[in-house]
């Protein structure tokens, strides 16, 4: 009699299946913990800017050295932006390496690679901010005039007591007053 067809064969197959599911779940939990712990530490070539990136591209720490003062605002912004871009690429590569043992070269891994590639292309395609001498709308020494005040959204005027009748602010949609 075969092990897969005799008495208790169904129970053995179910037990084997449950064992494999448990192993997969344990690997998934381990991978999840590894992903949460991932960090990319990247420093600019001139060692002026250092960033720490978390999974998903979240900037956790930005450090500027004393030499950062030698740069103008636009140059420093460019060095920071490039260092962050490199940090995104590094953490994305770490994520792929962490996920590979769990999902292999499956369609899920291909999807992950595609999403990372798209995100990196979007960063590369972003137009540079106009060089108007301002940093996030603030005045700098190079600007002559202050930034325009923020526009407030238009709101309709509130009803006055004269506008209300016995029904309070609610009026009949039927027009019977």
C-alpha positions as CSV (number, residue, x, y, z in Angstrom):
1,X,0.0,0.0,0.0
2,X,1.2,3.5,-1.0
3,X,1.8,6.2,1.7
4,X,-0.4,8.6,-0.3
5,X,-3.3,6.3,-0.7
6,X,-3.6,4.3,2.5
7,X,-5.3,5.0,5.8
8,X,-4.3,8.4,7.2
9,X,-2.9,9.6,3.8
10,X,-5.1,12.7,3.8
11,X,-4.0,13.6,7.3
12,X,-0.3,13.2,6.3
13,X,-0.8,15.4,3.2
14,X,-2.6,18.0,5.3
15,X,0.1,17.9,8.0
16,X,2.8,18.3,5.3
17,X,0.8,21.2,3.7
18,X,0.4,22.9,7.1
19,X,4.2,22.5,7.8
20,X,5.0,24.1,4.5
21,X,2.6,27.0,5.1
22,X,4.2,27.5,8.6
23,X,7.6,27.7,7.0
24,X,6.5,30.2,4.4
25,X,4.8,32.3,7.1
26,X,8.0,32.2,9.2
27,X,10.1,33.3,6.3
28,X,7.6,36.1,5.5
29,X,7.7,37.4,9.0
30,X,11.5,37.2,9.1
31,X,11.6,39.1,5.7
32,X,9.2,41.7,7.1
33,X,11.4,42.3,10.1
34,X,14.5,42.6,7.9
35,X,12.7,45.1,5.6
36,X,11.8,47.3,8.6
37,X,15.4,47.3,9.7
38,X,16.9,48.2,6.3
39,X,18.7,51.5,6.2
40,X,20.9,53.0,3.5
41,X,23.7,55.4,4.6
42,X,25.0,57.4,1.7
43,X,27.5,60.3,1.7
44,X,28.2,62.7,-1.1
45,X,31.6,62.4,-2.8
46,X,32.8,65.6,-1.2
47,X,31.6,64.3,2.2
48,X,29.4,67.4,2.8
49,X,26.1,65.6,2.8
50,X,25.1,62.3,4.5
51,X,21.6,60.8,4.4
52,X,20.0,57.8,6.0
53,X,17.2,56.4,4.0
54,X,14.5,53.9,5.3
55,X,12.5,51.5,3.2
56,X,10.0,53.2,0.9
57,X,12.4,56.1,0.4
58,X,11.7,57.8,3.7
59,X,14.5,60.2,4.6
60,X,15.3,59.6,8.2
61,X,18.4,61.7,8.7
62,X,20.2,64.5,6.8
63,X,23.5,65.6,8.0
64,X,25.5,68.5,6.7
65,X,29.2,69.0,7.4
66,X,30.7,72.4,8.3
67,X,32.0,72.5,4.7
68,X,28.4,72.9,3.5
69,X,28.7,76.7,4.2
70,X,31.0,77.0,1.2
71,X,28.2,76.2,-1.2
72,X,25.5,78.5,-2.4
73,X,21.9,77.5,-1.8
74,X,21.4,76.0,-5.3
75,X,24.7,74.1,-5.2
76,X,23.9,72.7,-1.8
77,X,20.4,71.7,-2.8
78,X,21.8,69.9,-5.9
79,X,24.3,67.9,-3.7
80,X,21.5,67.0,-1.2
81,X,19.1,66.0,-4.0
82,X,21.7,63.8,-5.7
83,X,22.7,62.2,-2.4
84,X,19.1,61.4,-1.6
85,X,18.6,59.9,-5.1
86,X,21.6,57.6,-4.5
87,X,20.1,56.7,-1.1
88,X,16.8,55.8,-2.7
89,X,18.7,53.5,-5.2
90,X,20.7,51.9,-2.4
91,X,17.7,51.1,-0.2
92,X,15.7,49.8,-3.2
93,X,18.6,47.4,-4.0
94,X,18.7,46.3,-0.4
95,X,14.9,45.7,-0.5
96,X,15.3,43.5,-3.6
97,X,18.1,41.5,-2.0
98,X,15.9,41.0,1.1
99,X,12.8,39.9,-0.9
100,X,14.6,37.6,-3.3
101,X,14.8,34.6,-1.0
102,X,11.1,34.8,-0.3
103,X,9.7,35.5,-3.8
104,X,12.6,34.6,-6.0
105,X,12.6,35.8,-9.6
106,X,8.8,35.7,-9.7
107,X,6.3,38.1,-11.3
108,X,6.2,39.7,-7.8
109,X,9.9,40.5,-7.9
110,X,9.6,41.8,-11.5
111,X,6.8,44.1,-10.3
112,X,9.0,45.3,-7.4
113,X,11.8,46.1,-9.9
114,X,9.4,47.9,-12.2
115,X,8.1,50.1,-9.4
116,X,11.6,51.0,-8.3
117,X,12.6,51.7,-11.8
118,X,9.6,54.0,-12.3
119,X,10.3,55.8,-9.1
120,X,13.9,56.4,-10.1
121,X,12.9,57.6,-13.5
122,X,10.4,60.0,-12.0
123,X,13.1,61.5,-9.8
124,X,15.4,61.8,-12.8
125,X,12.7,63.5,-14.9
126,X,11.7,66.1,-12.4
127,X,12.5,69.6,-13.7
128,X,15.0,71.6,-11.7
129,X,13.4,74.4,-9.6
130,X,13.8,77.9,-11.1
131,X,16.8,79.7,-9.8
132,X,15.1,82.8,-8.4
133,X,17.3,83.0,-5.3
134,X,14.6,81.8,-3.0
135,X,14.6,78.7,-0.8
136,X,11.1,77.4,-0.4
137,X,9.6,80.8,-1.1
138,X,11.7,82.6,1.6
139,X,13.6,85.7,0.8
140,X,17.4,85.4,0.5
141,X,20.0,88.1,0.0
142,X,19.6,87.8,-3.8
143,X,15.9,88.7,-3.9
144,X,14.5,92.2,-4.1
145,X,11.0,91.6,-3.0
146,X,9.2,89.4,-0.5
147,X,7.3,86.3,-1.7
148,X,3.6,86.8,-2.5
149,X,1.3,86.0,0.5
150,X,-0.5,82.7,0.3
151,X,-3.9,82.8,-1.3
152,X,-6.9,82.0,1.0
153,X,-9.7,79.9,-0.4
154,X,-12.9,81.7,-1.2
155,X,-15.7,81.1,1.3
156,X,-19.2,82.2,0.9
157,X,-20.4,84.7,3.5
158,X,-22.2,83.4,6.6
159,X,-25.9,84.0,6.8
160,X,-27.0,86.7,9.1
161,X,-29.9,86.6,11.5
162,X,-32.0,88.5,8.9
163,X,-31.4,85.7,6.5
164,X,-33.0,83.1,8.8
165,X,-36.7,82.7,9.5
166,X,-38.8,80.4,11.7
167,X,-37.2,77.4,10.0
168,X,-33.8,78.5,11.1
169,X,-31.1,78.0,8.5
170,X,-33.2,75.2,6.8
171,X,-35.6,76.2,4.1
172,X,-38.1,74.1,2.3
173,X,-37.0,72.7,-1.1
174,X,-40.7,73.0,-2.2
175,X,-40.7,76.8,-1.9
176,X,-43.7,76.9,0.6
177,X,-43.0,79.5,3.1
